[in-house]
Amino acid sequence: MVDLDKKQVRIAVLDLNAGYPNQGMRCINEIVHSWAEQKNYSIIYDVFDVRVKNELPDLSYDVYISSGGPGDPLSTRFDDWDINWNRWFSDVLRWNDNPSSNTKKFVFLICHSFQMACRHFNAGLLCKRKSTSFGVFPMHVMPEAIGDPVFKNLKNPFFGVDSRDFQLIQPNLDLLHDMGAYITCIEKERPHVPYERAVMGIRFSEYVFGTQFHPEADATGMSQHFQNEEKREMVIKNHGEAKLTIMLEHLEDPDKIHWTNKNLIPNFLNEAYSHLMVEELMEA
């Protein structure tokens, strides 16, 4: 008989921050370890520096979280680290598609990693935004994603941190349908603005989930960002001073990014763990 409390989960975090200081890696670390502590799960937690050291995990892990990062996701396709990341991603997909692979690999893709996956699948038009998106914004859940376990306990819309210069628009819906994938959420509907709404999340498969926003972000990290004068001026320039004030208020609201931080990635980890336990029981 399998002891459910003793199942060890191997988690690999792929750091795509290119050596730049960031809050995302701290947040991911805190989310994963807090989840494991609350559930009384034993974990192995390893970090791989993809862009600086060209490190990639092997296929011995159960869960992979691939981070956000700076730069143009269209310009690095011939860089060694990018080629190797895509080779790793292809290996994971091939593993999951193999009927003889009893234990599947779960992947969560954040922002830059999400954009690279979209490029990998040709999921839509990946292009530069007219201006940088930075701040706390509502994310609207699509009808297809209502009931998706990753969005458990989240409202519609829910709030997330957005920080990007690029975007996925004009999704290839036929391709996504043929893959068994679907769009989970989009950025705020603004019919008075003549720009297409960006796709903010896709469930690529039962095991692979991605967001173009940062569900790992917390109020501590965002407060530090907003102390940066350049970041504050960016928000004021693009959205106005009143919007900046609202965003700062959102940081104090437990129903906004705090709630997303405490639920979305942990929901994904819960889903992965449930599958792992079913597979473990089947093999026992």
Helices and strands as residue ranges (DSSP letters): G 4-6, E 8-15, H 24-39, E 42-49, E 63-66, H 80-97, E 106-110, H 112-121, E 125-141, G 143-145, G 149-151, E 158-169, H 173-179, E 182-187, E 199-203, E 208-211, H 219-226, H 229-239, H 241-252, H 257-283
